[in-house]
Amino acid sequence: MLPTEFAPAFPETVLGLGICLVLLVDLYLPARWRDVTYLLALVTLAATAMAVSDIGLSGTTLALGGSFVADPLASFLKLFVLAALATVFVYSRAYLQDSTYNKGEYYLLGLFAALGILVMISGASLLTLYLGLEMQALALYAMVAFNRDSPVAAEAAMKYFVLGAIASGCLLYGISLLYGVTGTVQLAEIAQALRAGGADDAVTLVAVAFVVVGIAFKFGAVPFHMWVPDVYEGAPVSVTLLVGTVPKVGAFALALRVLVEGLGETGVTWEPMLGVLAVLSLGIGNIVAIVQTNLRRMLAYSTIAHVGFILLGFAAGSREGIEAALFYTIVYVIMAAGAFGIVILLGRQGDDADELDDLRGLSQRSPWFALVMLLLMVSMIGVPPLAGFYAKWWVLAALLDAGQLWLAIAGVLFSVVGAFYYLRVVKLMYFDSPAGEAPLRQGAALRLTLSVNGLLVLALGVFPEGLIELCARALG
Amino acid sequence: MAGTLFFYTLSAVLIASALGVITARNPVHAVLFLVLSFVTSSVLWLLLEAEFLAVVLVLVYVGAVMVLFLFVVMMLDVNVAQLREGFTRYAWLGAVVAAVLAAELLAIVWWKPDGLPMAATTTPRPADYSNTEMLGTALYTEHLFAFELAAFLLLLAIVAAIVLTMRRRPGLKAQDVSRQVAVRREDRVRLVQMKAEHDT
């Protein structure tokens, strides 16, 4: 059927064909049949997931001229991305149905972003990694500007686009220097060339610095975080939900492939850099989040803080640290999806209800979803027995094992600071009286998925062994 | 020796025109500087015996992309004065960042004991060597995956551009083809009887 050379990239091929199908079908559908596009997008994701599980968690194959790698980590991350994106689509549909811009292109661009992320996850050469990154970024730029009638969205998209282009430029400059030093863009060969010598060469150091800047921007780490709050607040909620979840897995894959697999030899250089970025992110993220009155802006700064923790895992510079970073990324995406799902649930037609005050008295309006939000917030603080606790605990344990005592102390201190604004959400929900009696958004799919999402945080906290083992196996 | 001299002259022109792009007050001049820098870099590629790439750069970038750029710049009538309003307010910040970056780069280049390794000189290829063929072979075998990805990236760019620009809004001057086709003679043509005028 396919040339054997393309066999490891079968999931990407399926997704690519699915994108073409969705594009053509959506073109001829009247607006009232938008749900067909939605269902087709979900079917595409499911078919891609089946193609991934066909490859499974076994063995490492380098294909397509050494630019594509299919390994256990790739399969694991791809399945997670596809599942997370399906969840995002379910939440978004409830939101888009009530909005004035319920276009099929939302799902189409979402699928494009997924294709980019899948390519990044399997990227074994800097060229494909960069192309995947650009595909994901381009889809997200367009999605942020989706609501053309909103000047705030236009401003957010403009900032995101300009800063993103600069970051891509930094990354490309680093890549070109690396190519100059090693004479290849393939990560395995770069690692080999650096082992043979030149790892502490002046040019290599500059190249590593530029690559780190590019990666830090994609993560949204301080001081490259300027776009995060504006994009989270300005974009339509459905897009914020997408930007805040799946791309973080892509950023993790990018960091892992480039820094650990390609530039592992220069770890002495980039580990302290990531350590600084991590502490800054933890500090600025947690402290600035306290003064926010908008729920989405608060979640944006909380994202920055969580990114700090993920980077701490990398900064530990050990196998355990990277496993912890992987676990943290997965748990973070689950928590963020749930939190933005609650924002969508609170909103109604023409009113996003994304101020913190809109959460007042949620426990009286809907005891169940107040409990779900409680689980998510408490998990973000890192209280046992929720998933967020194990994520933080594992990162800190890895740091202590690696002898990075000060980084661990910074992580703990800023987590305590961060507890304040998460607990304020809980206080608003449980101890304040509701401001209005507006009903929550209906929709069985939204409510069911959101409930499962909340319970997953609890389940992963009570039984973390399965995911921990999976993370270790994927990287092992 | 002549090649080296040629290289440095071209590089100087390239850097000067690149500076021109970002300093020119008139956007049309900036675009023309960009054209100059593209032409110079294509000559640099000729020096490296990459004839095909050099020709394509001129054809695609200078011939097509920059002409489009010029059209857009002329049609948009960008108000440069308005764009420059915040310039002096933020200039110091930009200068600080640029100075720090430059200092770091210089520090690494100069203060490193071993310095920067020089790139090896390229050996000239025989006359019957076709770099177009080599490029095609590399593109469609080794880099096939990246090539396909680039195709999808372009498709995405088309979709994104259409999503962001095609929408109903008041005052839109788009054609409605079905109304154009359905128009009748009576709607558009009015026959007027006029008295013939006489020369007096």
Contacts between the chains, C-beta under 8 A, distances in Angstrom:
chain1	res1	chain2	res2	distance
A	9	B	145	6.8
A	16	B	148	7.9
A	16	B	152	6.2
A	19	B	152	7.6
A	23	B	155	8.0
A	23	B	159	6.9
A	64	B	144	6.6
A	64	B	145	4.1
A	65	B	141	6.9
A	65	B	142	4.2
A	65	B	143	6.7
A	65	B	144	7.1
A	65	B	145	7.1
A	67	B	143	7.2
A	67	B	145	5.2
A	67	B	146	6.3
A	68	B	145	5.7
A	103	B	163	6.9
A	105	B	159	6.5
A	105	B	163	4.5
A	108	B	159	6.4
A	109	B	156	7.6
A	109	B	159	7.0
A	109	B	160	6.9
A	109	B	163	7.4
A	112	B	152	7.6
A	112	B	156	4.8
A	112	B	159	7.5
A	115	B	152	6.6
A	119	B	149	6.2
A	125	B	146	7.8
A	127	B	143	7.0
A	127	B	146	4.9
A	128	B	145	6.2
A	128	B	146	5.6
A	128	B	149	6.5
A	131	B	146	5.9
A	131	B	149	4.3
A	131	B	150	6.4
A	131	B	153	6.4
A	132	B	149	7.1
A	134	B	153	6.2
A	135	B	149	7.0
A	135	B	152	6.6
A	135	B	153	5.3
A	135	B	156	6.1
A	138	B	153	6.9
A	138	B	156	5.6
A	138	B	157	6.4
A	138	B	160	6.2
A	139	B	156	6.0
A	139	B	160	7.0
A	141	B	160	7.3
A	142	B	159	7.8
A	142	B	160	3.5
A	142	B	163	5.9
A	142	B	164	6.0
A	145	B	164	5.7
A	146	B	163	7.4
A	148	B	164	6.8
A	148	B	167	5.9
A	180	B	119	7.4
A	201	B	114	7.6
A	201	B	117	7.6
A	202	B	108	4.6
A	202	B	109	6.5
A	202	B	112	4.2
A	202	B	114	7.5
A	202	B	115	7.4
A	202	B	116	6.1
A	203	B	116	6.3
A	203	B	117	7.7
A	205	B	108	6.2
A	206	B	105	6.7
A	206	B	108	5.7
